[in-house]
Amino acid sequence: MRGELECLSECNLCFVTVEGLDLFRQEDIIGYSIMLQKTKDRLQKTSDHCVDIGKKTPLERVASFIFESRSRTNSDVELVSTGLRNLSNIEIGDYLALRPEAVSRTFSALEKMNLIKKSAWIGIAISDHPKLRQLANGGHPRGQGAM
């Protein structure tokens, strides 16, 4: 099996054959159950992400992405991640199903709305946590600021 995989945070990957998985199940049922639960949780998050992309405006998508990135890096409430500055607008756009230009315009709009501050040194700082959270949760009026 060949393909591409893009990770937004550090991860470890392991390819396991069907036979190896079956052997794992036989030898460590508790470990196997934990692995299945983690897989189920990850699939649910992926499903939720796909539904979000279909329902949200670009502003809402990028706001959600900021909070998602913060939770992946265990950052505090105000500072998102220096890791975001390492992602290009193309990579963020691929993840959010947006063109790179839309990603750039959306970050600029969030800055103009005083919801975030971008910095080459620290990444993104959240300026207005409650309003950005409201926007991320779909609280942005349609037709106003949609890209």
Secondary structure as GFF3:
##gff-version 3
##sequence-region A 1 147
A	DSSP	alpha_helix	18	27	.	.	.	ID=ss1
A	DSSP	alpha_helix	29	55	.	.	.	ID=ss2
A	DSSP	alpha_helix	58	73	.	.	.	ID=ss3
A	DSSP	three_ten_helix	82	86	.	.	.	ID=ss4
A	DSSP	alpha_helix	89	96	.	.	.	ID=ss5
A	DSSP	alpha_helix	100	112	.	.	.	ID=ss6
A	DSSP	beta_strand	116	119	.	.	.	ID=ss7
A	DSSP	beta_strand	123	126	.	.	.	ID=ss8
A	DSSP	alpha_helix	129	136	.	.	.	ID=ss9
###
